């Protein structure tokens, strides 16, 4: 059994783990990275973020061609459309990004081991590889093993037409009809994607509101867009049984007694941390609910030299935030540079239409008793919005009524997840309405929406009674 000691040992080569390894290596640390799967990248590259968003982009081409036909050009979807034709780019994109990650890790001298890791003590990890066991010792250890879809009882996931959010990307036939169980972010995103591909989609959830953590106006706009796309919502329902015969349709029975006969079922019931079998108890780290690893603001566990980042520490469980968490952990562990997580983080939701948010919602400000004023700018009144054909998009800015500081940015529509970053940077710098009033945006651009939303807020303040918390 071989033995090697490293300044940093990282377990899990997803976005968080790879970022931890690359950060430490950039500062000259000797780094080892352990990954269970054949490829680096974790769910972010291989089973979740990248492939699902690539599939969505292909679906948008289909949906866009239907909605925005050009004169004298037949943009209709051809009858022979197959899932393989739509998802052909997915594998290429995954492979390309994995190649980038591999190249960066090699360039910085990170030793990558593929195998199952298990702590034997607080500094030592045994890795079971195809070539035999390897023992690695880390002066500092970062746990970034990610998460996996929760598989609730009552669903036969061995059946070829019953899927979790990882498996749905492996299907080879486009569903005729799809029941999505769970209207959280993942469920809503996939529901919109498959609806855009022409699939009959049923979205089932025990709540009565879509994505209730969003500003209510944005939530309603997404809901409206999904309904227009053909998604059928079944609110305040739970699945009481799922019958999946060897041949024929899968039948989902709901608590109301309604039965849905569909070709495929996607269960999007959340995710749980990949810490089972890791042996963290032998390192002195006790786990929380769903296997989450408790950490402090530097992503340090109760064992000072052991850190955790990404999905294993819980919400927001996003690739971008996991990468930042890992960088903070490494910088703290080795006292490299002063780095912390921004007090607020952006949210990007890749539904159709997509949404981007940063800061407070109206509902949060009302609850806090904060005086505010709202400015809105619609895509249909923006030159670029008209060019791209988005008639439903909206930028909503929320300013403090008195000192005019920007308190919240909410966007729904094409490029919303990009557009929100302008407002994010303004908020992080403590900007007021003045920054958008003074700025000159290229024309035609969606960025110009910021100026007109600001004008709208200023007009509301001057000529109308400002929005005041109840």
C-alpha positions in Angstrom: 0.0 0.0 0.0 1.5 3.3 -1.1 1.6 6.3 1.2 1.9 10.0 0.3 1.6 13.2 2.3 0.2 16.5 0.9 -0.4 20.0 2.1 -4.0 19.7 1.0 -6.1 16.6 0.4 -9.4 17.2 -1.3 -12.2 14.6 -1.5 -14.5 15.2 -4.4 -13.6 16.7 -7.8 -16.8 18.6 -8.5 -16.8 22.4 -8.9 -16.1 23.0 -5.1 -13.4 20.3 -4.8 -11.6 21.2 -8.0 -11.6 24.9 -7.1 -10.1 24.1 -3.7 -7.4 22.1 -5.3 -6.6 24.7 -8.0 -6.5 27.5 -5.5 -4.1 25.8 -3.2 -1.9 24.6 -6.1 -1.8 28.2 -7.5 -0.1 29.2 -4.2 2.5 26.4 -4.5 0.9 23.9 -2.2 1.2 20.2 -2.8 -2.3 18.9 -3.5 -4.0 15.6 -4.0 -7.6 15.3 -5.3 -9.7 12.2 -4.9 -12.7 11.5 -7.1 -15.0 8.5 -7.0 -16.2 8.7 -10.6 -14.3 8.2 -13.8 -14.3 11.9 -14.6 -13.7 15.1 -12.7 -16.4 17.7 -12.6 -19.0 16.1 -10.2 -22.7 16.7 -10.7 -22.0 20.3 -11.9 -20.4 19.1 -15.1 -21.5 15.5 -15.6 -25.0 15.0 -14.3 -26.5 18.3 -13.4 -25.8 21.9 -14.1 -23.9 21.8 -17.4 -25.8 19.0 -19.2 -29.2 20.2 -18.0 -28.5 23.7 -19.1 -27.2 22.5 -22.4 -30.4 20.5 -23.0 -32.3 23.6 -22.0 -30.5 25.7 -24.6 -31.4 23.2 -27.3 -35.0 23.3 -26.1 -34.9 27.1 -26.4 -33.9 26.8 -30.0 -36.9 24.6 -30.6 -39.2 26.9 -28.6 -37.7 30.0 -30.1 -38.1 28.7 -33.6 -41.8 28.1 -33.0 -42.4 31.5 -31.4 -40.2 33.7 -33.6 -40.5 32.4 -37.1 -38.8 34.7 -39.6 -40.5 35.8 -42.8 -40.1 33.5 -45.8 -38.1 31.0 -43.7 -39.6 27.7 -42.5 -38.3 27.4 -38.9 -40.8 24.7 -37.9 -39.5 21.7 -36.0 -39.1 18.8 -38.4 -41.3 15.7 -37.7 -38.3 13.4 -37.4 -37.0 15.3 -34.3 -35.5 12.8 -31.8 -34.0 13.3 -28.4 -30.6 12.3 -29.8 -30.9 15.1 -32.3 -31.7 17.6 -29.6 -29.1 16.5 -27.1 -26.3 15.8 -29.4 -24.4 18.8 -28.1 -24.7 17.8 -24.5 -21.9 15.2 -24.5 -19.6 17.5 -26.5 -20.1 20.3 -24.0 -19.5 18.0 -21.1 -16.4 16.6 -22.6 -15.0 20.0 -23.5 -15.5 21.4 -20.0 -14.0 18.2 -18.4 -11.0 18.6 -20.7 -10.6 22.2 -19.4 -10.7 21.1 -15.8 -8.3 18.2 -16.4 -5.9 20.5 -18.2 -5.9 23.1 -15.3 -5.4 20.3 -12.7 -2.4 18.9 -14.6 -1.0 22.3 -15.3 -0.9 23.1 -11.6 0.5 19.7 -10.6 -2.5 18.3 -8.7 -2.3 14.6 -8.1 -5.7 13.1 -9.1 -6.7 9.7 -7.7 -9.9 8.0 -8.9 -11.4 5.7 -6.2 -13.5 5.6 -3.1 -12.2 7.6 -0.1 -12.6 6.7 3.5 -11.1 8.4 6.6 -9.1 6.2 8.9 -8.1 9.0 11.2 -8.3 12.8 11.2 -5.4 13.2 8.8 -5.4 9.9 6.8 -7.7 8.8 4.0 -7.6 5.4 2.4 -8.5 5.4 -1.3 -9.7 2.2 -3.0 -8.6 2.5 -6.6 -8.7 0.1 -9.6 -5.0 -0.5 -9.1 -5.3 -1.2 -5.4 -5.5 0.8 -2.1 -3.7 4.1 -1.7 -3.2 5.9 1.6 -3.1 9.7 1.5 -2.2 12.0 4.4 -3.4 15.6 4.3 -2.2 18.4 6.6 -5.4 20.1 5.6 -8.4 18.3 4.2 -11.4 19.6 2.2 -14.5 17.5 1.9 -16.5 18.3 -1.2 -18.2 15.1 -2.1 -21.4 16.8 -3.4 -24.9 15.4 -3.3 -27.3 12.9 -5.0 -31.0 13.0 -5.8 -33.3 11.8 -3.0 -35.2 8.6 -4.0 -38.4 8.4 -2.0 -40.2 5.1 -1.5 -43.0 4.2 -3.8 -41.1 4.8 -7.0 -39.5 1.9 -9.0 -36.3 3.7 -10.1 -35.1 0.4 -11.7 -37.9 0.9 -14.3 -36.6 2.5 -17.5 -39.3 5.2 -17.5 -39.0 6.3 -13.8 -36.1 8.7 -13.3 -34.4 10.9 -10.8 -32.8 14.2 -11.8 -29.5 12.5 -12.8 -31.0 9.6 -14.8 -33.4 11.9 -16.8 -30.4 13.1 -18.8 -29.6 9.5 -19.9 -32.9 8.7 -21.6 -32.6 7.8 -25.3 -36.2 8.5 -26.3 -38.1 11.8 -26.0 -41.1 11.2 -23.6 -44.5 11.6 -25.1 -45.8 12.8 -21.7 -43.9 13.4 -18.4 -45.1 13.7 -14.8 -42.6 15.8 -12.7 -43.0 15.1 -9.0 -41.7 18.2 -7.1 -42.0 21.8 -8.3 -38.7 23.0 -6.7 -36.0 24.6 -8.8 -34.9 21.3 -10.5 -38.4 20.1 -11.1 -39.5 23.4 -12.5 -36.4 23.7 -14.8 -36.9 20.3 -16.3 -40.7 20.8 -16.7 -40.0 23.9 -18.7 -37.3 22.2 -20.8 -39.4 19.2 -21.8 -42.5 21.4 -22.4 -40.4 23.4 -24.9 -39.5 20.2 -26.6 -43.2 19.5 -27.2 -43.7 17.0 -24.4 -46.9 17.0 -22.4 -45.8 17.9 -18.9 -47.6 17.6 -15.6 -45.9 19.3 -12.6 -47.0 18.0 -9.2 -46.4 19.6 -5.8 -47.9 19.7 -2.4 -47.6 23.5 -2.2 -49.8 26.1 -3.9 -47.1 28.5 -5.2 -44.3 28.1 -7.7 -40.8 28.8 -6.2 -42.2 30.7 -3.1 -38.8 32.0 -2.1 -38.8 34.4 -5.1 -40.3 37.8 -5.2 -44.0 37.1 -5.8 -44.2 39.1 -9.0 -41.3 37.1 -10.5 -42.8 33.8 -9.3 -46.1 34.6 -11.0 -44.4 35.6 -14.2 -42.5 32.3 -14.4 -45.8 30.5 -13.7 -47.6 32.3 -16.4 -44.8 31.6 -18.9 -44.8 27.9 -18.0 -48.6 27.7 -18.3 -48.4 29.3 -21.7 -45.8 26.8 -22.7 -48.3 24.0 -21.9 -47.1 22.8 -18.4 -50.1 21.5 -16.4 -49.8 22.3 -12.7 -51.3 20.0 -10.0 -51.1 22.0 -6.7 -51.6 20.7 -3.2 -51.2 17.2 -4.4 -49.0 14.3 -3.3 -48.3 11.0 -5.1 -49.9 8.1 -3.3 -48.8 5.5 -5.8 -46.8 5.1 -8.9 -47.5 2.0 -11.0 -44.9 1.2 -13.6 -45.7 -2.0 -15.6 -43.1 -3.6 -17.9 -44.9 -2.3 -20.9 -47.3 0.6 -21.4 -47.8 3.8 -19.6 -46.8 4.6 -16.0 -49.7 5.6 -13.8 -49.3 8.2 -11.1 -52.2 8.4 -8.6 -52.5 11.7 -6.7 -54.0 12.4 -3.2 -57.1 14.0 -4.8 -57.8 10.7 -6.6 -56.7 12.0 -10.0 -54.7 9.5 -12.0 -52.2 10.5 -14.6 -51.1 8.0 -17.3 -47.8 9.1 -18.7 -44.9 7.7 -20.6 -42.2 8.9 -18.1 -41.9 10.1 -14.5 -39.3 12.4 -13.1 -39.0 12.5 -9.3 -37.3 15.8 -8.2 -37.6 15.4 -4.4 -34.4 17.2 -3.4 -30.9 16.0 -2.8 -28.9 14.5 0.0 -25.2 14.9 0.9 -22.7 12.3 -0.3 -21.1 11.5 3.0 -22.3 8.0 3.7 -19.4 5.6 4.0 -16.8 8.4 4.1 -16.0 7.7 7.7 -16.0 11.3 8.9 -16.8 10.0 12.4 -13.4 8.5 12.6 -12.0 12.0 11.9 -14.1 13.4 14.7 -16.7 15.1 12.5 -20.4 14.4 13.3 -22.9 14.8 10.5 -26.2 16.8 10.5 -29.5 16.1 8.8 -29.3 14.5 5.4 -25.6 13.9 6.0 -24.7 17.6 5.9 -21.4 18.6 7.3 -21.6 21.5 9.9 -19.1 24.3 9.3 -18.4 27.9 10.4 -18.2 31.0 8.3 -14.8 29.8 6.9 -16.3 26.4 6.1 -14.2 24.8 8.8 -15.5 21.9 10.8 -15.1 21.2 14.5 -11.8 19.6 13.6 -9.7 22.7 12.7 -7.8 21.2 9.8 -10.9 19.7 8.1 -13.1 21.9 5.9 -16.1 21.2 3.8 -17.6 23.1 0.8 -20.4 22.8 -1.8 -23.5 20.6 -1.5 -22.2 18.8 1.6 -22.7 21.9 3.7 -26.3 22.6 2.5 -28.0 25.5 0.9 -27.7 27.2 -1.4 -26.0 24.2 -3.0 -25.1 25.9 -6.2 -22.0 25.3 -8.3 -20.9 29.0 -8.1 -21.4 29.2 -4.4 -19.6 25.9 -3.8 -16.6 27.2 -5.7 -16.4 30.3 -3.7 -16.8 28.4 -0.4 -13.9 26.2 -1.4 -11.7 29.2 -2.1 -12.6 30.8 1.2 -11.8 27.5 3.0 -8.4 27.1 1.4 -7.4 30.8 1.9 -8.3 30.5 5.6 -6.6 27.1 6.1 -3.3 28.3 4.7 -3.6 32.0 5.7 -3.1 33.0 2.0 -5.2 36.1 1.4 -8.2 37.6 3.2 -11.3 36.2 1.6 -14.8 35.7 2.6 -18.2 35.1 1.1 -20.2 38.1 -0.1 -23.1 38.8 2.4 -25.6 38.1 -0.4 -25.5 35.6 -3.3 -27.2 35.7 -6.7 -29.8 33.2 -7.6 -30.2 32.0 -11.2 -33.1 29.8 -12.1 -33.1 28.2 -15.5 -36.8 27.8 -16.0 -38.4 29.0 -19.3 -38.6 31.9 -18.8 -35.4 32.1 -16.7 -35.1 34.3 -13.6 -32.2 36.0 -11.8 -32.5 37.6 -8.4 -30.3 39.4 -5.9 -31.2 41.1 -2.6 -34.6 41.6 -1.0 -38.0 40.8 -2.4 -41.0 43.1 -1.8 -42.4 40.6 0.6 -39.2 40.6 2.7 -39.2 44.4 2.9 -42.8 44.5 3.9 -42.2 42.0 6.7 -39.1 44.0 7.8 -41.0 47.3 7.8 -38.5 48.9 5.3 -39.9 51.8 3.2 -39.3 51.2 -0.5 -40.1 52.2 -4.0 -40.3 49.9 -7.1 -39.1 50.6 -10.6 -40.0 48.3 -13.5 -38.9 48.1 -17.1 -40.5 45.6 -19.6 -38.6 43.9 -22.3 -41.3 44.7 -24.8 -40.5 48.4 -24.3 -36.8 47.8 -24.9 -35.3 47.8 -28.4 -33.2 44.6 -27.7 -36.1 43.0 -26.1 -38.2 43.5 -29.2 -35.3 42.3 -31.4 -35.1 39.0 -29.5 -38.9 38.7 -29.4 -39.3 38.5 -25.6 -42.6 40.2 -24.9 -42.9 38.9 -21.3 -39.5 39.8 -19.8 -39.3 42.2 -16.9 -36.6 44.0 -14.8 -37.8 45.0 -11.3 -35.6 47.2 -9.1 -36.4 47.9 -5.5 -34.9 51.0 -3.9 -35.0 52.4 -0.3 -37.6 55.1 -0.4 -35.5 57.5 1.6 -31.8 57.1 0.9 -32.4 55.5 -2.6 -30.1 52.6 -2.0 -30.7 49.6 -4.3 -32.2 46.9 -2.1 -33.3 44.2 -4.6 -32.9 43.2 -8.2 -35.3 40.8 -9.9 -35.3 39.8 -13.5 -37.5 37.4 -15.5 -37.0 36.8 -19.2 -34.2 35.9 -21.7 -30.7 36.4 -20.3 -32.1 37.2 -16.8 -29.3 35.2 -15.1 -26.7 37.4 -16.9 -28.6 40.7 -16.5 -29.0 40.3 -12.7 -25.2 40.7 -12.3 -25.3 44.4 -13.1 -27.6 45.0 -10.2 -25.6 42.7 -8.0 -22.4 44.7 -8.5 -24.2 47.9 -7.9 -25.6 46.6 -4.6 -22.3 45.2 -3.4 -20.8 48.7 -3.9 -23.7 50.3 -2.0 -25.0 52.2 -5.0 -28.1 54.3 -5.2 -30.4 55.2 -8.1 -27.8 57.7 -9.2 -25.5 55.0 -10.6 -28.1 53.9 -13.2 -29.2 57.5 -14.0 -25.7 58.5 -14.8 -24.6 55.3 -16.6 -24.7 55.2 -20.4 -25.7 51.7 -21.7 -25.0 50.5 -25.2 -28.0 50.6 -27.5 -29.8 48.3 -28.2 -29.1 46.2 -25.1 -31.0 44.7 -22.3 -28.7 46.5 -19.9 -30.5 49.7 -20.8 -33.5 48.3 -18.8 -31.7 49.4 -15.7 -31.9 53.1 -16.6 -35.6 52.9 -17.5 -36.4 50.9 -14.4 -34.7 53.6 -12.4 -36.6 56.4 -14.1 -39.8 54.5 -13.3 -38.8 54.4 -9.6 -38.0 58.1 -9.6 -41.3 58.8 -11.2 -43.2 56.7 -8.7 -41.5 58.6 -5.9 -42.4 62.0 -7.3 -45.8 61.6 -8.8 -47.4 58.8 -6.8 -47.6 57.7 -3.2 -44.5 55.5 -2.7 -44.9 51.8 -1.8 -45.0 51.6 1.9 -45.0 48.5 4.0 -48.4 47.5 5.5 
